[in-house]
Amino acid sequence: MAEDVYQVLINDEEQRSLWPLGKEVPAGWRSEGKEGSRQECMDYVDTVWTDMRPRSLRERMSVDTAG
């Protein structure tokens, strides 16, 4: 049996999710361009998504500490 192929999705908050390749991408999400096995995609996410906070929270906290 062939191994399933996944893609990494990203939303406007820069959160990521694995999604089966070929399945319709849910509203609010878009492909980040990484495709591969589930493990390859998980390894990619572990590398690039080092701050799990949503983008809006990171920006708000950045403003709070700057002022």
PDBQT receptor file of N, H, CA, C and O in Angstrom, charges set to zero:
ATOM      1  N   MET A   1       0.843  -1.182   0.000  1.00  0.00    +0.000 N 
ATOM      2  CA  MET A   1       0.000   0.000   0.000  1.00  0.00    +0.000 C 
ATOM      3  C   MET A   1       0.886   1.242   0.000  1.00  0.00    +0.000 C 
ATOM      4  O   MET A   1       1.851   1.325   0.759  1.00  0.00    +0.000 OA
ATOM      5  N   ALA A   2       0.556   2.189  -0.842  1.00  0.00    +0.000 N 
ATOM      6  H   ALA A   2      -0.228   2.121  -1.459  1.00  0.00    +0.000 HD
ATOM      7  CA  ALA A   2       1.346   3.427  -0.937  1.00  0.00    +0.000 C 
ATOM      8  C   ALA A   2       1.119   4.291   0.294  1.00  0.00    +0.000 C 
ATOM      9  O   ALA A   2       0.034   4.321   0.876  1.00  0.00    +0.000 OA
ATOM     10  N   GLU A   3       2.166   4.980   0.660  1.00  0.00    +0.000 N 
ATOM     11  H   GLU A   3       3.046   4.955   0.187  1.00  0.00    +0.000 HD
ATOM     12  CA  GLU A   3       2.097   5.874   1.812  1.00  0.00    +0.000 C 
ATOM     13  C   GLU A   3       1.296   7.119   1.449  1.00  0.00    +0.000 C 
ATOM     14  O   GLU A   3       1.443   7.662   0.354  1.00  0.00    +0.000 OA
ATOM     15  N   ASP A   4       0.448   7.569   2.373  1.00  0.00    +0.000 N 
ATOM     16  H   ASP A   4       0.328   7.128   3.263  1.00  0.00    +0.000 HD
ATOM     17  CA  ASP A   4      -0.333   8.783   2.144  1.00  0.00    +0.000 C 
ATOM     18  C   ASP A   4       0.587   9.988   2.033  1.00  0.00    +0.000 C 
ATOM     19  O   ASP A   4       1.627  10.050   2.689  1.00  0.00    +0.000 OA
ATOM     20  N   VAL A   5       0.197  10.938   1.202  1.00  0.00    +0.000 N 
ATOM     21  H   VAL A   5      -0.648  10.887   0.670  1.00  0.00    +0.000 HD
ATOM     22  CA  VAL A   5       0.962  12.171   1.026  1.00  0.00    +0.000 C 
ATOM     23  C   VAL A   5       0.179  13.308   1.677  1.00  0.00    +0.000 C 
ATOM     24  O   VAL A   5      -1.032  13.436   1.494  1.00  0.00    +0.000 OA
ATOM     25  N   TYR A   6       0.887  14.115   2.427  1.00  0.00    +0.000 N 
ATOM     26  H   TYR A   6       1.871  14.011   2.576  1.00  0.00    +0.000 HD
ATOM     27  CA  TYR A   6       0.292  15.236   3.144  1.00  0.00    +0.000 C 
ATOM     28  C   TYR A   6       0.882  16.543   2.645  1.00  0.00    +0.000 C 
ATOM     29  O   TYR A   6       1.900  16.568   1.952  1.00  0.00    +0.000 OA
ATOM     30  N   GLN A   7       0.219  17.620   3.016  1.00  0.00    +0.000 N 
ATOM     31  H   GLN A   7      -0.607  17.600   3.579  1.00  0.00    +0.000 HD
ATOM     32  CA  GLN A   7       0.742  18.960   2.784  1.00  0.00    +0.000 C 
ATOM     33  C   GLN A   7       0.619  19.734   4.095  1.00  0.00    +0.000 C 
ATOM     34  O   GLN A   7      -0.204  19.409   4.951  1.00  0.00    +0.000 OA
ATOM     35  N   VAL A   8       1.448  20.753   4.231  1.00  0.00    +0.000 N 
ATOM     36  H   VAL A   8       2.117  21.016   3.536  1.00  0.00    +0.000 HD
ATOM     37  CA  VAL A   8       1.387  21.612   5.407  1.00  0.00    +0.000 C 
ATOM     38  C   VAL A   8       0.545  22.827   5.045  1.00  0.00    +0.000 C 
ATOM     39  O   VAL A   8       0.804  23.513   4.057  1.00  0.00    +0.000 OA
ATOM     40  N   LEU A   9      -0.474  23.076   5.872  1.00  0.00    +0.000 N 
ATOM     41  H   LEU A   9      -0.685  22.518   6.675  1.00  0.00    +0.000 HD
ATOM     42  CA  LEU A   9      -1.318  24.249   5.699  1.00  0.00    +0.000 C 
ATOM     43  C   LEU A   9      -0.934  25.301   6.728  1.00  0.00    +0.000 C 
ATOM     44  O   LEU A   9      -0.395  24.989   7.790  1.00  0.00    +0.000 OA
ATOM     45  N   ILE A  10      -1.223  26.554   6.391  1.00  0.00    +0.000 N 
ATOM     46  H   ILE A  10      -1.661  26.807   5.529  1.00  0.00    +0.000 HD
ATOM     47  CA  ILE A  10      -0.980  27.671   7.302  1.00  0.00    +0.000 C 
ATOM     48  C   ILE A  10      -2.198  28.587   7.236  1.00  0.00    +0.000 C 
ATOM     49  O   ILE A  10      -2.827  28.720   6.186  1.00  0.00    +0.000 OA
ATOM     50  N   ASN A  11      -2.525  29.216   8.360  1.00  0.00    +0.000 N 
ATOM     51  H   ASN A  11      -2.013  29.108   9.212  1.00  0.00    +0.000 HD
ATOM     52  CA  ASN A  11      -3.643  30.160   8.360  1.00  0.00    +0.000 C 
ATOM     53  C   ASN A  11      -3.121  31.572   8.616  1.00  0.00    +0.000 C 
ATOM     54  O   ASN A  11      -1.914  31.779   8.743  1.00  0.00    +0.000 OA
ATOM     55  N   ASP A  12      -4.026  32.533   8.690  1.00  0.00    +0.000 N 
ATOM     56  H   ASP A  12      -5.006  32.365   8.587  1.00  0.00    +0.000 HD
ATOM     57  CA  ASP A  12      -3.618  33.926   8.868  1.00  0.00    +0.000 C 
ATOM     58  C   ASP A  12      -2.931  34.187  10.204  1.00  0.00    +0.000 C 
ATOM     59  O   ASP A  12      -2.224  35.184  10.353  1.00  0.00    +0.000 OA
ATOM     60  N   GLU A  13      -3.133  33.305  11.168  1.00  0.00    +0.000 N 
ATOM     61  H   GLU A  13      -3.708  32.495  11.047  1.00  0.00    +0.000 HD
ATOM     62  CA  GLU A  13      -2.477  33.433  12.473  1.00  0.00    +0.000 C 
ATOM     63  C   GLU A  13      -1.123  32.719  12.487  1.00  0.00    +0.000 C 
ATOM     64  O   GLU A  13      -0.474  32.624  13.529  1.00  0.00    +0.000 OA
ATOM     65  N   GLU A  14      -0.705  32.220  11.328  1.00  0.00    +0.000 N 
ATOM     66  H   GLU A  14      -1.232  32.296  10.482  1.00  0.00    +0.000 HD
ATOM     67  CA  GLU A  14       0.556  31.496  11.157  1.00  0.00    +0.000 C 
ATOM     68  C   GLU A  14       0.603  30.200  11.961  1.00  0.00    +0.000 C 
ATOM     69  O   GLU A  14       1.672  29.749  12.370  1.00  0.00    +0.000 OA
ATOM     70  N   GLN A  15      -0.565  29.612  12.181  1.00  0.00    +0.000 N 
ATOM     71  H   GLN A  15      -1.434  29.979  11.849  1.00  0.00    +0.000 HD
ATOM     72  CA  GLN A  15      -0.656  28.287  12.776  1.00  0.00    +0.000 C 
ATOM     73  C   GLN A  15      -0.598  27.283  11.639  1.00  0.00    +0.000 C 
ATOM     74  O   GLN A  15      -1.007  27.592  10.519  1.00  0.00    +0.000 OA
ATOM     75  N   ARG A  16      -0.104  26.106  11.908  1.00  0.00    +0.000 N 
ATOM     76  H   ARG A  16       0.228  25.855  12.817  1.00  0.00    +0.000 HD
ATOM     77  CA  ARG A  16       0.076  25.110  10.862  1.00  0.00    +0.000 C 
ATOM     78  C   ARG A  16      -0.697  23.840  11.166  1.00  0.00    +0.000 C 
ATOM     79  O   ARG A  16      -1.004  23.531  12.318  1.00  0.00    +0.000 OA
ATOM     80  N   SER A  17      -1.000  23.117  10.103  1.00  0.00    +0.000 N 
ATOM     81  H   SER A  17      -0.751  23.368   9.168  1.00  0.00    +0.000 HD
ATOM     82  CA  SER A  17      -1.729  21.862  10.212  1.00  0.00    +0.000 C 
ATOM     83  C   SER A  17      -1.312  20.950   9.071  1.00  0.00    +0.000 C 
ATOM     84  O   SER A  17      -0.952  21.422   7.993  1.00  0.00    +0.000 OA
ATOM     85  N   LEU A  18      -1.362  19.639   9.307  1.00  0.00    +0.000 N 
ATOM     86  H   LEU A  18      -1.655  19.256  10.183  1.00  0.00    +0.000 HD
ATOM     87  CA  LEU A  18      -1.128  18.668   8.246  1.00  0.00    +0.000 C 
ATOM     88  C   LEU A  18      -2.470  18.333   7.622  1.00  0.00    +0.000 C 
ATOM     89  O   LEU A  18      -3.483  18.219   8.312  1.00  0.00    +0.000 OA
ATOM     90  N   TRP A  19      -2.462  18.177   6.294  1.00  0.00    +0.000 N 
ATOM     91  H   TRP A  19      -1.640  18.270   5.733  1.00  0.00    +0.000 HD
ATOM     92  CA  TRP A  19      -3.706  17.911   5.586  1.00  0.00    +0.000 C 
ATOM     93  C   TRP A  19      -3.420  16.957   4.433  1.00  0.00    +0.000 C 
ATOM     94  O   TRP A  19      -2.417  17.111   3.736  1.00  0.00    +0.000 OA
ATOM     95  N   PRO A  20      -4.288  15.976   4.227  1.00  0.00    +0.000 N 
ATOM     96  CA  PRO A  20      -4.054  15.040   3.115  1.00  0.00    +0.000 C 
ATOM     97  C   PRO A  20      -4.014  15.777   1.771  1.00  0.00    +0.000 C 
ATOM     98  O   PRO A  20      -4.902  16.571   1.463  1.00  0.00    +0.000 OA
ATOM     99  N   LEU A  21      -2.993  15.508   0.990  1.00  0.00    +0.000 N 
ATOM    100  H   LEU A  21      -2.272  14.862   1.239  1.00  0.00    +0.000 HD
ATOM    101  CA  LEU A  21      -2.853  16.113  -0.330  1.00  0.00    +0.000 C 
ATOM    102  C   LEU A  21      -3.992  15.620  -1.214  1.00  0.00    +0.000 C 
ATOM    103  O   LEU A  21      -4.312  14.431  -1.227  1.00  0.00    +0.000 OA
ATOM    104  N   GLY A  22      -4.592  16.534  -1.943  1.00  0.00    +0.000 N 
ATOM    105  H   GLY A  22      -4.332  17.499  -1.933  1.00  0.00    +0.000 HD
ATOM    106  CA  GLY A  22      -5.696  16.184  -2.824  1.00  0.00    +0.000 C 
ATOM    107  C   GLY A  22      -7.054  16.419  -2.199  1.00  0.00    +0.000 C 
ATOM    108  O   GLY A  22      -8.058  16.476  -2.909  1.00  0.00    +0.000 OA
ATOM    109  N   LYS A  23      -7.103  16.555  -0.896  1.00  0.00    +0.000 N 
ATOM    110  H   LYS A  23      -6.287  16.508  -0.320  1.00  0.00    +0.000 HD
ATOM    111  CA  LYS A  23      -8.361  16.850  -0.219  1.00  0.00    +0.000 C 
ATOM    112  C   LYS A  23      -8.555  18.364  -0.217  1.00  0.00    +0.000 C 
ATOM    113  O   LYS A  23      -7.583  19.107  -0.079  1.00  0.00    +0.000 OA
ATOM    114  N   GLU A  24      -9.788  18.833  -0.369  1.00  0.00    +0.000 N 
ATOM    115  H   GLU A  24     -10.578  18.230  -0.481  1.00  0.00    +0.000 HD
ATOM    116  CA  GLU A  24     -10.063  20.272  -0.424  1.00  0.00    +0.000 C 
ATOM    117  C   GLU A  24      -9.559  20.960   0.840  1.00  0.00    +0.000 C 
ATOM    118  O   GLU A  24      -9.829  20.518   1.956  1.00  0.00    +0.000 OA
ATOM    119  N   VAL A  25      -8.824  22.046   0.643  1.00  0.00    +0.000 N 
ATOM    120  H   VAL A  25      -8.605  22.405  -0.264  1.00  0.00    +0.000 HD
ATOM    121  CA  VAL A  25      -8.268  22.809   1.763  1.00  0.00    +0.000 C 
ATOM    122  C   VAL A  25      -9.407  23.597   2.429  1.00  0.00    +0.000 C 
ATOM    123  O   VAL A  25     -10.164  24.279   1.738  1.00  0.00    +0.000 OA
ATOM    124  N   PRO A  26      -9.537  23.511   3.755  1.00  0.00    +0.000 N 
ATOM    125  CA  PRO A  26     -10.619  24.209   4.446  1.00  0.00    +0.000 C 
ATOM    126  C   PRO A  26     -10.488  25.730   4.346  1.00  0.00    +0.000 C 
ATOM    127  O   PRO A  26      -9.390  26.265   4.191  1.00  0.00    +0.000 OA
ATOM    128  N   ALA A  27     -11.614  26.404   4.436  1.00  0.00    +0.000 N 
ATOM    129  H   ALA A  27     -12.506  25.970   4.562  1.00  0.00    +0.000 HD
ATOM    130  CA  ALA A  27     -11.639  27.865   4.408  1.00  0.00    +0.000 C 
ATOM    131  C   ALA A  27     -10.743  28.415   5.516  1.00  0.00    +0.000 C 
ATOM    132  O   ALA A  27     -10.723  27.887   6.628  1.00  0.00    +0.000 OA
ATOM    133  N   GLY A  28     -10.012  29.463   5.208  1.00  0.00    +0.000 N 
ATOM    134  H   GLY A  28     -10.028  29.892   4.305  1.00  0.00    +0.000 HD
ATOM    135  CA  GLY A  28      -9.134  30.089   6.192  1.00  0.00    +0.000 C 
ATOM    136  C   GLY A  28      -7.720  29.516   6.205  1.00  0.00    +0.000 C 
ATOM    137  O   GLY A  28      -6.856  30.018   6.923  1.00  0.00    +0.000 OA
ATOM    138  N   TRP A  29      -7.483  28.495   5.436  1.00  0.00    +0.000 N 
ATOM    139  H   TRP A  29      -8.186  28.087   4.852  1.00  0.00    +0.000 HD
ATOM    140  CA  TRP A  29      -6.182  27.847   5.366  1.00  0.00    +0.000 C 
ATOM    141  C   TRP A  29      -5.671  27.887   3.934  1.00  0.00    +0.000 C 
ATOM    142  O   TRP A  29      -6.459  27.987   2.993  1.00  0.00    +0.000 OA
ATOM    143  N   ARG A  30      -4.362  27.809   3.766  1.00  0.00    +0.000 N 
ATOM    144  H   ARG A  30      -3.722  27.727   4.530  1.00  0.00    +0.000 HD
ATOM    145  CA  ARG A  30      -3.743  27.738   2.441  1.00  0.00    +0.000 C 
ATOM    146  C   ARG A  30      -2.504  26.843   2.554  1.00  0.00    +0.000 C 
ATOM    147  O   ARG A  30      -1.952  26.653   3.638  1.00  0.00    +0.000 OA
ATOM    148  N   SER A  31      -2.092  26.310   1.427  1.00  0.00    +0.000 N 
ATOM    149  H   SER A  31      -2.540  26.465   0.547  1.00  0.00    +0.000 HD
ATOM    150  CA  SER A  31      -0.916  25.455   1.415  1.00  0.00    +0.000 C 
ATOM    151  C   SER A  31       0.335  26.298   1.647  1.00  0.00    +0.000 C 
ATOM    152  O   SER A  31       0.472  27.394   1.104  1.00  0.00    +0.000 OA
ATOM    153  N   GLU A  32       1.236  25.769   2.457  1.00  0.00    +0.000 N 
ATOM    154  H   GLU A  32       1.125  24.879   2.898  1.00  0.00    +0.000 HD
ATOM    155  CA  GLU A  32       2.506  26.455   2.683  1.00  0.00    +0.000 C 
ATOM    156  C   GLU A  32       3.552  26.003   1.654  1.00  0.00    +0.000 C 
ATOM    157  O   GLU A  32       4.629  26.592   1.556  1.00  0.00    +0.000 OA
ATOM    158  N   GLY A  33       3.227  24.960   0.895  1.00  0.00    +0.000 N 
ATOM    159  H   GLY A  33       2.353  24.481   0.974  1.00  0.00    +0.000 HD
ATOM    160  CA  GLY A  33       4.131  24.508  -0.160  1.00  0.00    +0.000 C 
ATOM    161  C   GLY A  33       4.926  23.264   0.193  1.00  0.00    +0.000 C 
ATOM    162  O   GLY A  33       5.621  22.719  -0.665  1.00  0.00    +0.000 OA
ATOM    163  N   LYS A  34       4.845  22.803   1.425  1.00  0.00    +0.000 N 
ATOM    164  H   LYS A  34       4.280  23.245   2.122  1.00  0.00    +0.000 HD
ATOM    165  CA  LYS A  34       5.560  21.590   1.822  1.00  0.00    +0.000 C 
ATOM    166  C   LYS A  34       4.636  20.394   1.660  1.00  0.00    +0.000 C 
ATOM    167  O   LYS A  34       3.514  20.400   2.165  1.00  0.00    +0.000 OA
ATOM    168  N   GLU A  35       5.103  19.369   0.956  1.00  0.00    +0.000 N 
ATOM    169  H   GLU A  35       6.015  19.365   0.546  1.00  0.00    +0.000 HD
ATOM    170  CA  GLU A  35       4.371  18.127   0.766  1.00  0.00    +0.000 C 
ATOM    171  C   GLU A  35       5.293  16.959   1.054  1.00  0.00    +0.000 C 
ATOM    172  O   GLU A  35       6.507  17.062   0.876  1.00  0.00    +0.000 OA
ATOM    173  N   GLY A  36       4.726  15.858   1.494  1.00  0.00    +0.000 N 
ATOM    174  H   GLY A  36       3.740  15.774   1.637  1.00  0.00    +0.000 HD
ATOM    175  CA  GLY A  36       5.520  14.661   1.720  1.00  0.00    +0.000 C 
ATOM    176  C   GLY A  36       4.783  13.698   2.622  1.00  0.00    +0.000 C 
ATOM    177  O   GLY A  36       3.568  13.795   2.798  1.00  0.00    +0.000 OA
ATOM    178  N   SER A  37       5.528  12.769   3.188  1.00  0.00    +0.000 N 
ATOM    179  H   SER A  37       6.515  12.691   3.045  1.00  0.00    +0.000 HD
ATOM    180  CA  SER A  37       4.923  11.822   4.132  1.00  0.00    +0.000 C 
ATOM    181  C   SER A  37       4.489  12.585   5.378  1.00  0.00    +0.000 C 
ATOM    182  O   SER A  37       4.889  13.728   5.599  1.00  0.00    +0.000 OA
ATOM    183  N   ARG A  38       3.675  11.938   6.174  1.00  0.00    +0.000 N 
ATOM    184  H   ARG A  38       3.350  11.010   5.995  1.00  0.00    +0.000 HD
ATOM    185  CA  ARG A  38       3.228  12.581   7.420  1.00  0.00    +0.000 C 
ATOM    186  C   ARG A  38       4.434  12.977   8.266  1.00  0.00    +0.000 C 
ATOM    187  O   ARG A  38       4.478  14.079   8.812  1.00  0.00    +0.000 OA
ATOM    188  N   GLN A  39       5.410  12.081   8.373  1.00  0.00    +0.000 N 
ATOM    189  H   GLN A  39       5.374  11.186   7.929  1.00  0.00    +0.000 HD
ATOM    190  CA  GLN A  39       6.595  12.358   9.189  1.00  0.00    +0.000 C 
ATOM    191  C   GLN A  39       7.416  13.500   8.617  1.00  0.00    +0.000 C 
ATOM    192  O   GLN A  39       7.896  14.349   9.369  1.00  0.00    +0.000 OA
ATOM    193  N   GLU A  40       7.590  13.539   7.287  1.00  0.00    +0.000 N 
ATOM    194  H   GLU A  40       7.201  12.850   6.676  1.00  0.00    +0.000 HD
ATOM    195  CA  GLU A  40       8.333  14.637   6.666  1.00  0.00    +0.000 C 
ATOM    196  C   GLU A  40       7.660  15.975   6.947  1.00  0.00    +0.000 C 
ATOM    197  O   GLU A  40       8.326  16.966   7.247  1.00  0.00    +0.000 OA
ATOM    198  N   CYS A  41       6.339  15.994   6.846  1.00  0.00    +0.000 N 
ATOM    199  H   CYS A  41       5.798  15.189   6.602  1.00  0.00    +0.000 HD
ATOM    200  CA  CYS A  41       5.610  17.244   7.111  1.00  0.00    +0.000 C 
ATOM    201  C   CYS A  41       5.697  17.623   8.591  1.00  0.00    +0.000 C 
ATOM    202  O   CYS A  41       5.849  18.800   8.920  1.00  0.00    +0.000 OA
ATOM    203  N   MET A  42       5.602  16.637   9.481  1.00  0.00    +0.000 N 
ATOM    204  H   MET A  42       5.478  15.681   9.214  1.00  0.00    +0.000 HD
ATOM    205  CA  MET A  42       5.725  16.926  10.917  1.00  0.00    +0.000 C 
ATOM    206  C   MET A  42       7.119  17.461  11.243  1.00  0.00    +0.000 C 
ATOM    207  O   MET A  42       7.254  18.397  12.031  1.00  0.00    +0.000 OA
ATOM    208  N   ASP A  43       8.150  16.875  10.645  1.00  0.00    +0.000 N 
ATOM    209  H   ASP A  43       8.041  16.115  10.005  1.00  0.00    +0.000 HD
ATOM    210  CA  ASP A  43       9.513  17.348  10.875  1.00  0.00    +0.000 C 
ATOM    211  C   ASP A  43       9.662  18.796  10.395  1.00  0.00    +0.000 C 
ATOM    212  O   ASP A  43      10.302  19.612  11.058  1.00  0.00    +0.000 OA
ATOM    213  N   TYR A  44       9.070  19.104   9.246  1.00  0.00    +0.000 N 
ATOM    214  H   TYR A  44       8.550  18.441   8.708  1.00  0.00    +0.000 HD
ATOM    215  CA  TYR A  44       9.107  20.476   8.720  1.00  0.00    +0.000 C 
ATOM    216  C   TYR A  44       8.427  21.438   9.689  1.00  0.00    +0.000 C 
ATOM    217  O   TYR A  44       8.971  22.495  10.007  1.00  0.00    +0.000 OA
ATOM    218  N   VAL A  45       7.236  21.068  10.156  1.00  0.00    +0.000 N 
ATOM    219  H   VAL A  45       6.794  20.209   9.898  1.00  0.00    +0.000 HD
ATOM    220  CA  VAL A  45       6.496  21.928  11.091  1.00  0.00    +0.000 C 
ATOM    221  C   VAL A  45       7.305  22.134  12.369  1.00  0.00    +0.000 C 
ATOM    222  O   VAL A  45       7.367  23.250  12.886  1.00  0.00    +0.000 OA
ATOM    223  N   ASP A  46       7.921  21.080  12.878  1.00  0.00    +0.000 N 
ATOM    224  H   ASP A  46       7.870  20.174  12.457  1.00  0.00    +0.000 HD
ATOM    225  CA  ASP A  46       8.751  21.202  14.083  1.00  0.00    +0.000 C 
ATOM    226  C   ASP A  46       9.903  22.182  13.876  1.00  0.00    +0.000 C 
ATOM    227  O   ASP A  46      10.331  22.849  14.818  1.00  0.00    +0.000 OA
ATOM    228  N   THR A  47      10.401  22.269  12.646  1.00  0.00    +0.000 N 
ATOM    229  H   THR A  47      10.053  21.728  11.881  1.00  0.00    +0.000 HD
ATOM    230  CA  THR A  47      11.520  23.156  12.342  1.00  0.00    +0.000 C 
ATOM    231  C   THR A  47      11.088  24.609  12.198  1.00  0.00    +0.000 C 
ATOM    232  O   THR A  47      11.770  25.509  12.689  1.00  0.00    +0.000 OA
ATOM    233  N   VAL A  48       9.967  24.845  11.532  1.00  0.00    +0.000 N 
ATOM    234  H   VAL A  48       9.413  24.114  11.133  1.00  0.00    +0.000 HD
ATOM    235  CA  VAL A  48       9.583  26.226  11.210  1.00  0.00    +0.000 C 
ATOM    236  C   VAL A  48       8.618  26.855  12.207  1.00  0.00    +0.000 C 
ATOM    237  O   VAL A  48       8.555  28.081  12.301  1.00  0.00    +0.000 OA
ATOM    238  N   TRP A  49       7.870  26.057  12.949  1.00  0.00    +0.000 N 
ATOM    239  H   TRP A  49       7.921  25.061  12.873  1.00  0.00    +0.000 HD
ATOM    240  CA  TRP A  49       6.864  26.611  13.863  1.00  0.00    +0.000 C 
ATOM    241  C   TRP A  49       7.390  26.506  15.290  1.00  0.00    +0.000 C 
ATOM    242  O   TRP A  49       6.990  25.633  16.060  1.00  0.00    +0.000 OA
ATOM    243  N   THR A  50       8.283  27.405  15.614  1.00  0.00    +0.000 N 
ATOM    244  H   THR A  50       8.608  28.114  14.989  1.00  0.00    +0.000 HD
ATOM    245  CA  THR A  50       8.962  27.341  16.907  1.00  0.00    +0.000 C 
ATOM    246  C   THR A  50       8.250  28.132  17.992  1.00  0.00    +0.000 C 
ATOM    247  O   THR A  50       8.511  27.917  19.176  1.00  0.00    +0.000 OA
ATOM    248  N   ASP A  51       7.360  29.039  17.621  1.00  0.00    +0.000 N 
ATOM    249  H   ASP A  51       7.148  29.213  16.659  1.00  0.00    +0.000 HD
ATOM    250  CA  ASP A  51       6.581  29.819  18.586  1.00  0.00    +0.000 C 
ATOM    251  C   ASP A  51       5.115  29.504  18.329  1.00  0.00    +0.000 C 
ATOM    252  O   ASP A  51       4.543  29.955  17.337  1.00  0.00    +0.000 OA
ATOM    253  N   MET A  52       4.513  28.737  19.216  1.00  0.00    +0.000 N 
ATOM    254  H   MET A  52       4.978  28.372  20.023  1.00  0.00    +0.000 HD
ATOM    255  CA  MET A  52       3.162  28.240  19.003  1.00  0.00    +0.000 C 
ATOM    256  C   MET A  52       2.075  29.301  19.204  1.00  0.00    +0.000 C 
ATOM    257  O   MET A  52       0.904  29.048  18.920  1.00  0.00    +0.000 OA
ATOM    258  N   ARG A  53       2.454  30.473  19.687  1.00  0.00    +0.000 N 
ATOM    259  H   ARG A  53       3.405  30.678  19.918  1.00  0.00    +0.000 HD
ATOM    260  CA  ARG A  53       1.435  31.508  19.905  1.00  0.00    +0.000 C 
ATOM    261  C   ARG A  53       0.905  32.016  18.564  1.00  0.00    +0.000 C 
ATOM    262  O   ARG A  53       1.668  32.147  17.607  1.00  0.00    +0.000 OA
ATOM    263  N   PRO A  54      -0.403  32.304  18.490  1.00  0.00    +0.000 N 
ATOM    264  CA  PRO A  54      -0.939  32.900  17.265  1.00  0.00    +0.000 C 
ATOM    265  C   PRO A  54      -0.244  34.226  16.963  1.00  0.00    +0.000 C 
ATOM    266  O   PRO A  54       0.213  34.921  17.870  1.00  0.00    +0.000 OA
ATOM    267  N   ARG A  55      -0.172  34.561  15.692  1.00  0.00    +0.000 N 
ATOM    268  H   ARG A  55      -0.544  33.997  14.955  1.00  0.00    +0.000 HD
ATOM    269  CA  ARG A  55       0.505  35.789  15.262  1.00  0.00    +0.000 C 
ATOM    270  C   ARG A  55      -0.054  37.021  15.969  1.00  0.00    +0.000 C 
ATOM    271  O   ARG A  55       0.715  37.884  16.391  1.00  0.00    +0.000 OA
ATOM    272  N   SER A  56      -1.382  37.119  16.108  1.00  0.00    +0.000 N 
ATOM    273  H   SER A  56      -2.007  36.418  15.765  1.00  0.00    +0.000 HD
ATOM    274  CA  SER A  56      -1.986  38.298  16.743  1.00  0.00    +0.000 C 
ATOM    275  C   SER A  56      -1.521  38.445  18.193  1.00  0.00    +0.000 C 
ATOM    276  O   SER A  56      -1.303  39.566  18.653  1.00  0.00    +0.000 OA
ATOM    277  N   LEU A  57      -1.366  37.354  18.908  1.00  0.00    +0.000 N 
ATOM    278  H   LEU A  57      -1.542  36.443  18.534  1.00  0.00    +0.000 HD
ATOM    279  CA  LEU A  57      -0.885  37.407  20.285  1.00  0.00    +0.000 C 
ATOM    280  C   LEU A  57       0.580  37.827  20.328  1.00  0.00    +0.000 C 
ATOM    281  O   LEU A  57       0.964  38.648  21.162  1.00  0.00    +0.000 OA
ATOM    282  N   ARG A  58       1.404  37.269  19.434  1.00  0.00    +0.000 N 
ATOM    283  H   ARG A  58       1.092  36.602  18.757  1.00  0.00    +0.000 HD
ATOM    284  CA  ARG A  58       2.817  37.667  19.396  1.00  0.00    +0.000 C 
ATOM    285  C   ARG A  58       2.946  39.160  19.137  1.00  0.00    +0.000 C 
ATOM    286  O   ARG A  58       3.744  39.841  19.782  1.00  0.00    +0.000 OA
ATOM    287  N   GLU A  59       2.152  39.673  18.184  1.00  0.00    +0.000 N 
ATOM    288  H   GLU A  59       1.504  39.120  17.660  1.00  0.00    +0.000 HD
ATOM    289  CA  GLU A  59       2.215  41.101  17.874  1.00  0.00    +0.000 C 
ATOM    290  C   GLU A  59       1.748  41.951  19.045  1.00  0.00    +0.000 C 
ATOM    291  O   GLU A  59       2.361  42.975  19.348  1.00  0.00    +0.000 OA
ATOM    292  N   ARG A  60       0.674  41.542  19.705  1.00  0.00    +0.000 N 
ATOM    293  H   ARG A  60       0.176  40.711  19.459  1.00  0.00    +0.000 HD
ATOM    294  CA  ARG A  60       0.150  42.276  20.861  1.00  0.00    +0.000 C 
ATOM    295  C   ARG A  60       1.169  42.280  21.997  1.00  0.00    +0.000 C 
ATOM    296  O   ARG A  60       1.374  43.311  22.638  1.00  0.00    +0.000 OA
ATOM    297  N   MET A  61       1.802  41.149  22.251  1.00  0.00    +0.000 N 
ATOM    298  H   MET A  61       1.635  40.311  21.730  1.00  0.00    +0.000 HD
ATOM    299  CA  MET A  61       2.791  41.074  23.315  1.00  0.00    +0.000 C 
ATOM    300  C   MET A  61       4.023  41.894  22.972  1.00  0.00    +0.000 C 
ATOM    301  O   MET A  61       4.647  42.469  23.863  1.00  0.00    +0.000 OA
ATOM    302  N   SER A  62       4.384  41.960  21.699  1.00  0.00    +0.000 N 
ATOM    303  H   SER A  62       3.877  41.493  20.974  1.00  0.00    +0.000 HD
ATOM    304  CA  SER A  62       5.522  42.764  21.263  1.00  0.00    +0.000 C 
ATOM    305  C   SER A  62       5.266  44.239  21.521  1.00  0.00    +0.000 C 
ATOM    306  O   SER A  62       6.162  44.960  21.960  1.00  0.00    +0.000 OA
ATOM    307  N   VAL A  63       4.061  44.686  21.254  1.00  0.00    +0.000 N 
ATOM    308  H   VAL A  63       3.334  44.100  20.897  1.00  0.00    +0.000 HD
ATOM    309  CA  VAL A  63       3.699  46.100  21.492  1.00  0.00    +0.000 C 
ATOM    310  C   VAL A  63       3.694  46.377  22.991  1.00  0.00    +0.000 C 
ATOM    311  O   VAL A  63       4.178  47.423  23.425  1.00  0.00    +0.000 OA
ATOM    312  N   ASP A  64       3.155  45.457  23.788  1.00  0.00    +0.000 N 
ATOM    313  H   ASP A  64       2.762  44.608  23.435  1.00  0.00    +0.000 HD
ATOM    314  CA  ASP A  64       3.094  45.631  25.238  1.00  0.00    +0.000 C 
ATOM    315  C   ASP A  64       4.478  45.765  25.864  1.00  0.00    +0.000 C 
ATOM    316  O   ASP A  64       4.666  46.562  26.783  1.00  0.00    +0.000 OA
ATOM    317  N   THR A  65       5.441  44.998  25.379  1.00  0.00    +0.000 N 
ATOM    318  H   THR A  65       5.288  44.350  24.633  1.00  0.00    +0.000 HD
ATOM    319  CA  THR A  65       6.788  45.047  25.968  1.00  0.00    +0.000 C 
ATOM    320  C   THR A  65       7.596  46.236  25.444  1.00  0.00    +0.000 C 
ATOM    321  O   THR A  65       8.553  46.668  26.086  1.00  0.00    +0.000 OA
ATOM    322  N   ALA A  66       7.210  46.765  24.275  1.00  0.00    +0.000 N 
ATOM    323  H   ALA A  66       6.433  46.414  23.753  1.00  0.00    +0.000 HD
ATOM    324  CA  ALA A  66       7.940  47.897  23.709  1.00  0.00    +0.000 C 
ATOM    325  C   ALA A  66       7.532  49.207  24.344  1.00  0.00    +0.000 C 
ATOM    326  O   ALA A  66       8.305  50.165  24.352  1.00  0.00    +0.000 OA
ATOM    327  N   GLY A  67       6.327  49.256  24.873  1.00  0.00    +0.000 N 
ATOM    328  H   GLY A  67       5.699  48.478  24.866  1.00  0.00    +0.000 HD
ATOM    329  CA  GLY A  67       5.829  50.528  25.384  1.00  0.00    +0.000 C 
ATOM    330  C   GLY A  67       5.852  50.568  26.837  1.00  0.00    +0.000 C 
ATOM    331  O   GLY A  67       5.464  51.573  27.433  1.00  0.00    +0.000 OA
TER     332      GLY A  67
